[in-house]
Amino acid sequence: MPPSAELPGFLNTVAPILDRWGYLAIGGVIVVESFGVPAPGQTIMVAGSIYAGYGRMNIFLVALISFVTAVVGDNIGYWIGLRGGRKIVHRWGKYIFVTPARLAKAEEFFARRGNRIIVVARFIDGLRQLNGVIAGITRMPWKTFLLYNAIGAALWVGFWCTLAYFLGANLVTIMGHVHKYQWPAIGLVVLAIGTYVVLHVRHIRKRKARTTTVEETQA
């Protein structure tokens, strides 16, 4: 393994465990993070991908282990939510910083967006850890959860592993610059979504109006 100094910034915090345990560290940290424990799963996956860029690990193994353990961890979370529900989370959640307020907020966010949020949940801190638990609590059909969760895990792993593998240590610097402009970027995204919604609603109204006109003509 490369020396810890090759991992810049916050990535350096996971270097010792990655140096010692390698692929086991990646899988272990990701699996526990995925069922609610606040562990640096994404951080260690990115660090492992940077190691792979140095030729010290295999990027395909990093990606495969990350994907499998992410799916397994989320399914453990699903089982916890399904079997114990809010009682377990409210009783034991405080020990892993999952407060009732945090759970309620995540559950509300989850409910508003339905199945689609499962796909993007891994990219959102908080939902990444509670994704499976909330799906179990709300009794989402397991096959539906499994499908959307696998898609989300594949996108999450593919995105971060590819980015970290090719950008290497420069990733932290780039992320720092991106952070400076995150609010303007979020504003542009919100504006784009708002524009899309307005245009989509107008299109639906025009289509309904045309349908009504045709029906009245035929009558």
Backbone as CSV, one residue per row, in Angstrom:
resi,resn,N_x,N_y,N_z,CA_x,CA_y,CA_z,C_x,C_y,C_z
1,MET,0.831,-1.195,0.000,0.000,0.000,0.000,0.875,1.258,0.000
2,PRO,0.383,2.356,-0.601,1.163,3.585,-0.592,1.135,4.228,0.770
3,PRO,2.072,5.106,1.071,2.077,5.781,2.366,0.870,6.692,2.502
4,SER,0.489,6.972,3.748,-0.684,7.789,4.000,-0.580,9.164,3.381
5,ALA,0.622,9.690,3.237,0.812,11.034,2.715,0.263,11.203,1.310
6,GLU,0.088,10.105,0.577,-0.417,10.199,-0.782,-1.921,10.475,-0.824
7,LEU,-2.588,10.351,0.314,-4.003,10.667,0.375,-4.162,12.042,1.022
8,PRO,-4.608,13.029,0.259,-4.691,14.387,0.783,-5.971,14.644,1.567
9,GLY,-5.934,15.711,2.367,-7.132,16.189,3.033,-7.812,15.147,3.896
10,PHE,-9.158,15.168,3.859,-9.956,14.288,4.707,-9.748,12.814,4.376
11,LEU,-9.256,12.487,3.186,-9.038,11.095,2.810,-7.933,10.459,3.656
12,ASN,-7.067,11.289,4.187,-5.951,10.786,4.972,-6.412,10.125,6.266
13,THR,-7.644,10.445,6.694,-8.150,9.881,7.948,-8.418,8.379,7.851
14,VAL,-8.676,7.884,6.636,-8.958,6.458,6.480,-7.729,5.685,6.010
15,ALA,-6.612,6.387,5.782,-5.410,5.723,5.272,-4.903,4.593,6.170
16,PRO,-4.838,4.787,7.508,-4.303,3.705,8.351,-5.098,2.406,8.247
17,ILE,-6.438,2.508,8.291,-7.247,1.287,8.212,-7.172,0.670,6.820
18,LEU,-7.057,1.513,5.796,-6.945,0.991,4.433,-5.583,0.348,4.221
19,ASP,-4.540,0.941,4.802,-3.197,0.366,4.694,-3.140,-1.019,5.345
20,ARG,-3.847,-1.174,6.449,-3.750,-2.425,7.208,-4.666,-3.517,6.669
21,TRP,-5.915,-3.150,6.323,-6.908,-4.160,5.999,-7.285,-4.227,4.519
22,GLY,-6.884,-3.253,3.733,-7.112,-3.296,2.293,-8.580,-3.415,1.899
23,TYR,-8.878,-4.406,1.075,-10.240,-4.592,0.560,-11.251,-4.883,1.672
24,LEU,-10.801,-5.575,2.722,-11.695,-5.861,3.850,-12.165,-4.572,4.509
25,ALA,-11.279,-3.589,4.569,-11.640,-2.301,5.161,-12.727,-1.624,4.340
26,ILE,-12.571,-1.650,3.017,-13.565,-1.020,2.142,-14.923,-1.678,2.328
27,GLY,-14.945,-3.004,2.240,-16.205,-3.724,2.377,-16.834,-3.557,3.751
28,GLY,-16.024,-3.663,4.798,-16.550,-3.577,6.162,-17.132,-2.216,6.491
29,VAL,-16.417,-1.170,6.111,-16.881,0.186,6.416,-18.145,0.518,5.627
30,ILE,-18.177,0.130,4.358,-19.356,0.430,3.537,-20.578,-0.330,4.021
31,VAL,-20.409,-1.584,4.403,-21.571,-2.377,4.808,-22.195,-1.839,6.097
32,VAL,-21.375,-1.410,7.063,-21.953,-0.894,8.307,-22.558,0.490,8.093
33,GLU,-21.934,1.302,7.224,-22.523,2.612,6.931,-23.892,2.450,6.283
34,SER,-24.045,1.409,5.479,-25.262,1.234,4.686,-26.469,0.812,5.509
35,PHE,-26.271,0.322,6.741,-27.450,0.030,7.560,-27.567,0.971,8.761
36,GLY,-26.995,2.169,8.638,-27.283,3.219,9.606,-26.142,3.703,10.465
37,VAL,-25.028,2.983,10.505,-23.902,3.399,11.336,-23.136,4.525,10.628
38,PRO,-22.856,5.637,11.322,-22.136,6.750,10.694,-20.659,6.437,10.482
39,ALA,-20.358,5.718,9.427,-18.991,5.332,9.088,-18.603,5.988,7.753
40,PRO,-17.307,6.192,7.510,-16.855,6.883,6.291,-16.812,5.971,5.064
41,GLY,-17.956,5.394,4.696,-17.991,4.457,3.572,-17.588,5.080,2.252
42,GLN,-18.168,6.238,1.950,-17.843,6.892,0.684,-16.385,7.330,0.656
43,THR,-15.907,7.818,1.794,-14.518,8.276,1.888,-13.533,7.149,1.628
44,ILE,-13.779,5.982,2.236,-12.824,4.883,2.070,-12.903,4.302,0.661
45,MET,-14.083,4.360,0.033,-14.194,3.900,-1.355,-13.401,4.810,-2.284
46,VAL,-13.514,6.115,-2.064,-12.758,7.073,-2.866,-11.256,6.872,-2.639
47,ALA,-10.867,6.680,-1.378,-9.454,6.466,-1.068,-8.928,5.198,-1.743
48,GLY,-9.735,4.122,-1.707,-9.334,2.880,-2.365,-9.182,3.051,-3.863
49,SER,-10.037,3.869,-4.458,-9.959,4.124,-5.901,-8.709,4.917,-6.248
50,ILE,-8.322,5.832,-5.367,-7.083,6.583,-5.577,-5.884,5.650,-5.453
51,TYR,-5.910,4.749,-4.483,-4.865,3.738,-4.368,-4.763,2.930,-5.661
52,ALA,-5.928,2.578,-6.204,-5.945,1.813,-7.458,-5.310,2.615,-8.582
53,GLY,-5.518,3.918,-8.564,-4.897,4.767,-9.571,-3.380,4.749,-9.489
54,TYR,-2.852,4.500,-8.278,-1.410,4.371,-8.094,-0.913,2.969,-8.425
55,GLY,-1.853,2.064,-8.734,-1.475,0.695,-9.038,-1.307,-0.186,-7.823
56,ARG,-1.749,0.281,-6.665,-1.584,-0.486,-5.423,-2.803,-1.336,-5.089
57,MET,-3.938,-1.088,-5.757,-5.129,-1.903,-5.599,-5.732,-2.096,-6.992
58,ASN,-6.695,-2.986,-7.079,-7.368,-3.235,-8.353,-8.695,-2.484,-8.364
59,ILE,-8.868,-1.584,-9.312,-10.060,-0.733,-9.339,-11.338,-1.553,-9.518
60,PHE,-11.252,-2.648,-10.253,-12.437,-3.475,-10.465,-12.858,-4.169,-9.170
61,LEU,-11.866,-4.605,-8.385,-12.186,-5.214,-7.094,-12.742,-4.173,-6.121
62,VAL,-12.157,-2.984,-6.137,-12.658,-1.898,-5.283,-14.126,-1.619,-5.606
63,ALA,-14.426,-1.507,-6.903,-15.788,-1.203,-7.337,-16.743,-2.356,-7.012
64,LEU,-16.310,-3.579,-7.283,-17.171,-4.737,-7.042,-17.485,-4.898,-5.561
65,ILE,-16.456,-4.812,-4.720,-16.647,-4.947,-3.274,-17.539,-3.821,-2.757
66,SER,-17.324,-2.615,-3.249,-18.132,-1.475,-2.823,-19.596,-1.677,-3.187
67,PHE,-19.845,-2.149,-4.407,-21.221,-2.365,-4.860,-21.915,-3.451,-4.045
68,VAL,-21.259,-4.594,-3.913,-21.871,-5.730,-3.211,-22.164,-5.386,-1.754
69,THR,-21.198,-4.784,-1.071,-21.397,-4.476,0.346,-22.401,-3.346,0.551
70,ALA,-22.492,-2.433,-0.415,-23.508,-1.376,-0.328,-24.905,-1.976,-0.410
71,VAL,-25.096,-2.889,-1.334,-26.401,-3.545,-1.490,-26.716,-4.413,-0.274
72,VAL,-25.739,-5.179,0.192,-25.941,-6.037,1.368,-26.277,-5.192,2.600
73,GLY,-25.516,-4.116,2.803,-25.754,-3.251,3.957,-27.128,-2.611,3.927
74,ASP,-27.554,-2.142,2.765,-28.880,-1.548,2.641,-29.975,-2.575,2.916
75,ASN,-29.748,-3.818,2.510,-30.752,-4.860,2.762,-30.806,-5.239,4.238
76,ILE,-29.683,-5.151,4.927,-29.698,-5.343,6.385,-30.517,-4.221,7.023
77,GLY,-30.305,-2.997,6.526,-31.083,-1.866,7.013,-32.567,-2.039,6.740
78,TYR,-32.884,-2.560,5.568,-34.284,-2.816,5.206,-34.898,-3.801,6.197
79,TRP,-34.157,-4.869,6.533,-34.648,-5.869,7.472,-34.857,-5.267,8.860
80,ILE,-33.918,-4.413,9.272,-34.045,-3.748,10.576,-35.304,-2.888,10.603
81,GLY,-35.515,-2.110,9.533,-36.693,-1.255,9.468,-37.976,-2.045,9.404
82,LEU,-37.957,-3.148,8.662,-39.156,-3.967,8.491,-39.527,-4.701,9.773
83,ARG,-38.541,-5.259,10.461,-38.800,-6.074,11.648,-39.006,-5.238,12.908
84,GLY,-38.156,-4.261,13.077,-38.235,-3.495,14.319,-38.847,-2.127,14.162
85,GLY,-38.739,-1.586,12.943,-39.328,-0.287,12.658,-38.803,0.827,13.539
86,ARG,-39.690,1.728,13.850,-39.311,2.920,14.598,-38.875,2.604,16.033
87,LYS,-39.397,1.509,16.596,-39.054,1.181,17.974,-37.553,0.978,18.149
88,ILE,-36.964,0.204,17.230,-35.520,-0.050,17.307,-34.737,1.235,17.089
89,VAL,-35.138,1.996,16.069,-34.418,3.235,15.757,-34.522,4.223,16.904
90,HIS,-35.718,4.373,17.485,-35.899,5.321,18.572,-35.172,4.882,19.847
91,ARG,-35.077,3.578,20.036,-34.420,3.086,21.254,-32.905,3.094,21.151
92,TRP,-32.382,2.640,19.993,-30.943,2.482,19.852,-30.289,3.506,18.929
93,GLY,-31.112,4.219,18.173,-30.569,5.141,17.177,-29.678,6.224,17.751
94,LYS,-29.959,6.645,18.987,-29.170,7.732,19.584,-27.695,7.365,19.725
95,TYR,-27.425,6.053,19.822,-26.041,5.621,19.987,-25.234,5.730,18.686
96,ILE,-25.940,5.836,17.562,-25.258,6.027,16.273,-25.720,7.329,15.614
97,PHE,-26.194,8.260,16.478,-26.564,9.612,16.054,-27.766,9.654,15.109
98,VAL,-28.625,8.633,15.176,-29.860,8.651,14.392,-30.990,9.032,15.346
99,THR,-31.261,10.317,15.473,-32.279,10.803,16.392,-33.662,10.678,15.753
100,PRO,-34.739,10.674,16.559,-36.094,10.643,15.993,-36.341,11.784,15.015
101,ALA,-35.802,12.954,15.320,-35.986,14.107,14.433,-35.313,13.868,13.087
102,ARG,-34.112,13.312,13.127,-33.385,13.039,11.887,-34.103,11.976,11.065
103,LEU,-34.629,10.952,11.753,-35.360,9.900,11.063,-36.638,10.442,10.435
104,ALA,-37.366,11.274,11.181,-38.617,11.840,10.672,-38.369,12.710,9.447
105,LYS,-37.301,13.489,9.498,-36.967,14.351,8.364,-36.620,13.526,7.133
106,ALA,-35.823,12.487,7.332,-35.436,11.626,6.215,-36.647,10.865,5.664
107,GLU,-37.529,10.420,6.572,-38.709,9.681,6.149,-39.664,10.568,5.342
108,GLU,-39.804,11.828,5.778,-40.662,12.773,5.048,-40.108,13.019,3.647
109,PHE,-38.796,13.204,3.572,-38.145,13.421,2.287,-38.337,12.208,1.387
110,PHE,-38.222,11.031,1.988,-38.387,9.765,1.283,-39.805,9.635,0.737
111,ALA,-40.808,9.939,1.578,-42.210,9.771,1.211,-42.615,10.704,0.065
112,ARG,-42.061,11.898,0.030,-42.439,12.863,-1.003,-41.978,12.436,-2.383
113,ARG,-40.914,11.662,-2.436,-40.317,11.355,-3.724,-40.476,9.902,-4.166
114,GLY,-41.032,9.077,-3.313,-41.342,7.713,-3.709,-40.120,6.878,-4.058
115,ASN,-40.308,5.927,-4.956,-39.261,4.966,-5.293,-38.022,5.619,-5.901
116,ARG,-38.230,6.748,-6.587,-37.101,7.370,-7.284,-36.000,7.812,-6.336
117,ILE,-36.366,8.153,-5.090,-35.348,8.620,-4.163,-34.370,7.513,-3.814
118,ILE,-34.814,6.241,-3.927,-33.926,5.120,-3.646,-32.700,5.173,-4.554
119,VAL,-32.905,5.577,-5.808,-31.814,5.605,-6.779,-30.761,6.636,-6.400
120,VAL,-31.198,7.807,-5.934,-30.249,8.897,-5.652,-29.876,8.987,-4.180
121,ALA,-30.491,8.150,-3.323,-30.267,8.257,-1.878,-28.796,8.115,-1.496
122,ARG,-28.056,7.306,-2.229,-26.654,7.080,-1.882,-25.792,8.323,-2.089
123,PHE,-26.273,9.263,-2.861,-25.519,10.490,-3.085,-25.842,11.556,-2.041
124,ILE,-26.796,11.273,-1.139,-27.241,12.258,-0.158,-26.864,11.787,1.238
125,ASP,-26.005,12.553,1.903,-25.568,12.178,3.237,-26.768,12.168,4.179
126,GLY,-26.892,11.142,4.969,-28.045,10.980,5.841,-28.977,9.932,5.256
127,LEU,-29.424,10.165,4.041,-30.240,9.154,3.366,-29.397,7.956,2.988
128,ARG,-28.114,8.187,2.716,-27.239,7.059,2.380,-27.212,6.044,3.520
129,GLN,-27.214,6.530,4.753,-27.172,5.638,5.900,-28.552,5.080,6.265
130,LEU,-29.615,5.822,5.985,-30.951,5.429,6.441,-31.850,4.902,5.329
131,ASN,-31.311,4.827,4.141,-32.078,4.424,2.966,-32.851,3.121,3.188
132,GLY,-32.146,2.070,3.540,-32.777,0.768,3.720,-33.709,0.729,4.912
133,VAL,-33.318,1.376,6.011,-34.134,1.393,7.218,-35.492,2.031,6.932
134,ILE,-35.487,3.171,6.238,-36.739,3.871,5.941,-37.598,3.050,4.986
135,ALA,-36.966,2.417,3.997,-37.722,1.571,3.067,-38.406,0.433,3.811
136,GLY,-37.730,-0.133,4.809,-38.320,-1.198,5.604,-39.455,-0.697,6.478
137,ILE,-39.254,0.464,7.103,-40.282,1.047,7.964,-41.554,1.339,7.173
138,THR,-41.383,1.869,5.966,-42.547,2.204,5.132,-43.091,0.985,4.385
139,ARG,-42.459,-0.176,4.619,-42.889,-1.452,4.027,-42.953,-1.408,2.494
140,MET,-41.943,-0.809,1.920,-41.798,-0.879,0.467,-41.577,-2.337,0.076
141,PRO,-42.213,-2.810,-0.992,-41.984,-4.201,-1.429,-40.493,-4.462,-1.617
142,TRP,-40.028,-5.606,-1.089,-38.590,-5.878,-1.094,-38.008,-5.919,-2.503
143,LYS,-38.708,-6.528,-3.461,-38.190,-6.613,-4.823,-38.036,-5.231,-5.449
144,THR,-38.988,-4.359,-5.158,-38.900,-2.981,-5.666,-37.698,-2.280,-5.064
145,PHE,-37.537,-2.417,-3.751,-36.389,-1.807,-3.074,-35.079,-2.355,-3.607
146,LEU,-35.008,-3.669,-3.779,-33.783,-4.307,-4.249,-33.377,-3.776,-5.619
147,LEU,-34.337,-3.637,-6.524,-34.051,-3.158,-7.869,-33.525,-1.727,-7.851
148,TYR,-34.284,-0.821,-7.231,-33.887,0.582,-7.219,-32.612,0.801,-6.420
149,ASN,-32.449,0.036,-5.357,-31.256,0.156,-4.535,-30.010,-0.298,-5.300
150,ALA,-30.138,-1.382,-6.048,-29.003,-1.874,-6.841,-28.614,-0.863,-7.909
151,ILE,-29.612,-0.245,-8.536,-29.325,0.778,-9.549,-28.604,1.956,-8.905
152,GLY,-29.115,2.401,-7.756,-28.482,3.520,-7.059,-27.064,3.211,-6.626
153,ALA,-26.843,2.006,-6.109,-25.506,1.605,-5.669,-24.539,1.550,-6.846
154,ALA,-25.014,1.039,-7.983,-24.167,0.949,-9.172,-23.763,2.341,-9.660
155,LEU,-24.712,3.276,-9.665,-24.408,4.645,-10.096,-23.438,5.319,-9.124
156,TRP,-23.680,5.124,-7.839,-22.827,5.717,-6.798,-21.398,5.200,-6.896
157,VAL,-21.261,3.887,-6.973,-19.930,3.282,-7.069,-19.253,3.674,-8.381
158,GLY,-19.997,3.592,-9.468,-19.420,3.930,-10.768,-18.933,5.360,-10.833
159,PHE,-19.725,6.271,-10.294,-19.366,7.698,-10.334,-18.101,7.987,-9.532
160,TRP,-18.102,7.597,-8.235,-16.985,7.958,-7.372,-15.720,7.172,-7.677
161,CYS,-15.862,5.899,-8.013,-14.668,5.103,-8.337,-13.996,5.612,-9.607
162,THR,-14.793,5.908,-10.614,-14.231,6.418,-11.869,-13.554,7.757,-11.658
163,LEU,-14.247,8.655,-10.941,-13.715,9.995,-10.710,-12.409,9.931,-9.924
164,ALA,-12.411,9.159,-8.829,-11.225,9.083,-7.977,-10.072,8.365,-8.671
165,TYR,-10.387,7.346,-9.461,-9.345,6.575,-10.140,-8.583,7.437,-11.139
166,PHE,-9.312,8.246,-11.898,-8.669,9.050,-12.948,-8.126,10.386,-12.444
167,LEU,-8.765,10.960,-11.428,-8.297,12.260,-10.932,-7.276,12.112,-9.814
168,GLY,-7.312,10.998,-9.096,-6.340,10.756,-8.038,-6.371,11.822,-6.963
169,ALA,-5.187,12.215,-6.494,-5.068,13.198,-5.421,-5.643,14.550,-5.805
170,ASN,-5.749,14.825,-7.110,-6.309,16.102,-7.545,-7.798,16.217,-7.234
171,LEU,-8.439,15.087,-6.913,-9.877,15.095,-6.651,-10.221,16.018,-5.493
172,VAL,-9.422,15.997,-4.418,-9.700,16.826,-3.252,-9.609,18.303,-3.613
173,THR,-8.597,18.661,-4.397,-8.448,20.050,-4.826,-9.636,20.492,-5.659
174,ILE,-10.039,19.637,-6.589,-11.186,19.952,-7.452,-12.454,20.079,-6.625
175,MET,-12.639,19.168,-5.666,-13.822,19.231,-4.806,-13.835,20.512,-3.989
176,GLY,-12.641,20.986,-3.597,-12.552,22.244,-2.855,-13.015,23.427,-3.687
177,HIS,-12.620,23.442,-4.971,-13.052,24.521,-5.864,-14.551,24.422,-6.135
178,VAL,-15.030,23.196,-6.309,-16.463,22.993,-6.555,-17.276,23.481,-5.361
179,HIS,-16.748,23.235,-4.157,-17.450,23.635,-2.943,-17.685,25.143,-2.888
180,LYS,-16.743,25.909,-3.421,-16.876,27.366,-3.416,-18.092,27.829,-4.214
181,TYR,-18.419,27.056,-5.240,-19.506,27.473,-6.135,-20.738,26.581,-6.005
182,GLN,-20.856,25.890,-4.871,-21.956,24.943,-4.745,-23.323,25.623,-4.724
183,TRP,-23.420,26.777,-4.056,-24.726,27.424,-3.973,-25.187,27.994,-5.304
184,PRO,-24.294,28.679,-6.075,-24.725,29.073,-7.425,-25.117,27.877,-8.274
185,ALA,-24.379,26.754,-8.116,-24.702,25.547,-8.892,-26.067,24.999,-8.489
186,ILE,-26.316,24.974,-7.172,-27.616,24.495,-6.694,-28.726,25.404,-7.211
187,GLY,-28.451,26.728,-7.217,-29.432,27.675,-7.732,-29.766,27.417,-9.189
188,LEU,-28.738,27.118,-9.976,-28.961,26.828,-11.397,-29.770,25.540,-11.570
189,VAL,-29.463,24.540,-10.742,-30.203,23.279,-10.822,-31.675,23.502,-10.468
190,VAL,-31.909,24.257,-9.382,-33.286,24.556,-8.969,-34.018,25.328,-10.060
191,LEU,-33.322,26.291,-10.663,-33.923,27.070,-11.742,-34.274,26.180,-12.930
192,ALA,-33.360,25.265,-13.259,-33.602,24.358,-14.390,-34.793,23.451,-14.101
193,ILE,-34.857,22.942,-12.871,-35.974,22.067,-12.500,-37.289,22.840,-12.518
194,GLY,-37.259,24.074,-11.990,-38.450,24.906,-11.981,-38.946,25.199,-13.383
195,THR,-37.998,25.511,-14.282,-38.357,25.776,-15.681,-38.976,24.552,-16.324
196,TYR,-38.387,23.400,-16.043,-38.921,22.155,-16.601,-40.346,21.899,-16.105
197,VAL,-40.556,22.103,-14.803,-41.883,21.869,-14.229,-42.923,22.786,-14.855
198,VAL,-42.573,24.075,-14.996,-43.505,25.047,-15.592,-43.850,24.653,-17.020
199,LEU,-42.833,24.319,-17.810,-43.069,23.938,-19.201,-43.871,22.643,-19.290
200,HIS,-43.567,21.716,-18.389,-44.291,20.434,-18.396,-45.766,20.639,-18.052
201,VAL,-46.038,21.483,-17.051,-47.427,21.765,-16.666,-48.170,22.445,-17.808
202,ARG,-47.515,23.388,-18.462,-48.136,24.057,-19.611,-48.462,23.067,-20.716
203,HIS,-47.544,22.136,-20.951,-47.760,21.130,-21.987,-48.965,20.252,-21.653
204,ILE,-49.071,19.846,-20.378,-50.199,19.018,-19.956,-51.517,19.768,-20.113
205,ARG,-51.513,21.044,-19.732,-52.732,21.841,-19.849,-53.158,22.013,-21.306
206,LYS,-52.195,22.253,-22.173,-52.511,22.400,-23.600,-53.063,21.097,-24.161
207,ARG,-52.466,19.960,-23.748,-52.928,18.665,-24.232,-54.345,18.374,-23.749
208,LYS,-54.629,18.711,-22.482,-55.975,18.526,-21.963,-56.978,19.412,-22.701
209,ALA,-56.523,20.648,-22.999,-57.410,21.569,-23.707,-57.732,21.051,-25.102
210,ARG,-56.717,20.501,-25.789,-56.944,19.949,-27.123,-57.879,18.742,-27.060
211,THR,-57.686,17.893,-26.039,-58.539,16.712,-25.883,-59.987,17.111,-25.634
212,THR,-60.166,18.124,-24.770,-61.518,18.605,-24.477,-62.185,19.167,-25.721
213,THR,-61.404,19.914,-26.526,-61.941,20.498,-27.755,-62.380,19.420,-28.728
214,VAL,-61.551,18.383,-28.865,-61.873,17.284,-29.774,-63.134,16.563,-29.315
215,GLU,-63.244,16.313,-28.005,-64.414,15.627,-27.461,-65.675,16.436,-27.656
216,GLU,-65.573,17.755,-27.485,-66.731,18.622,-27.675,-67.146,18.650,-29.131
217,THR,-66.174,18.632,-30.042,-66.460,18.630,-31.487,-67.172,17.352,-31.898
218,GLN,-66.665,16.223,-31.350,-67.258,14.930,-31.677,-68.657,14.785,-31.105
219,ALA,-68.901,15.423,-29.946,-70.205,15.352,-29.325,-71.233,16.172,-30.133
